[in-house]
Amino acid sequence: MNGEAGAAVASGTGAAGRLLELIQAGGPVVLILLGMSVAAVAIFVVKLLQFRAARLAERGAARRVLDAWLSGNVGQALRLAESTRNPAAQALARAIRGRRRGLPDTVVREEVLRYGSDVLESLRSWFRPLEVIASLAPLLGLFGTVLGMIEAFRRLEAAGSQVNPAILSGGIWQALLTTAVGLAVAIPVVVVLNWLERRVDRLAHEMDSIVTRVFTEDLSVDAPKADAKIHAPARIRAAATPGE
């Protein structure tokens, strides 16, 4: 056990030493990029907690509320909506309450739209910092590479006639290190940002589609009465033809 504990401590110390070596080799640019990566991870964790609190994964909650409303059970629909914090279900509950109170459709739609806009704005918060990190990280890495190349050639010039290839190769290695760190920070941030935006866009579409069903009729199936009215003139003309 003592050997395993010592190995773990040595491994942790080695990782910290490599990180310190990385910062020293890359300079302040790598330090800034590491700070940006920590900020991106913190934002991602906060957004995950926010999405979990909003119950975005409960995509069937709003559908159950809508089914209860369409079946004419308003009380059950509102009870189902109150049992979840899913924004789509909450927006649908507002539309149902407005229709039950007899408010004009325009007033109900405006209130639901206001609620939906507030929810989406809250869910999209901190997306802009992630966009900035994803855009600046590669540029900072390239900036560090340029600075490293400048420093490498400055040392090469200072060496004069006693040129050591190790001076140039070492400087290039340190310069390219910042580009690698910049890409390593930017790529995961881009993936995470697109995933978060997709979740919010899917919610926005669901809210718009489901709430609209409260104010419209399902036209996917022809109603028998409407079909009879449409074909009645044709039958009348057909019946009247033999007499003519």
Beta strands, then each sheet from edge to edge (+ up, - down):
end
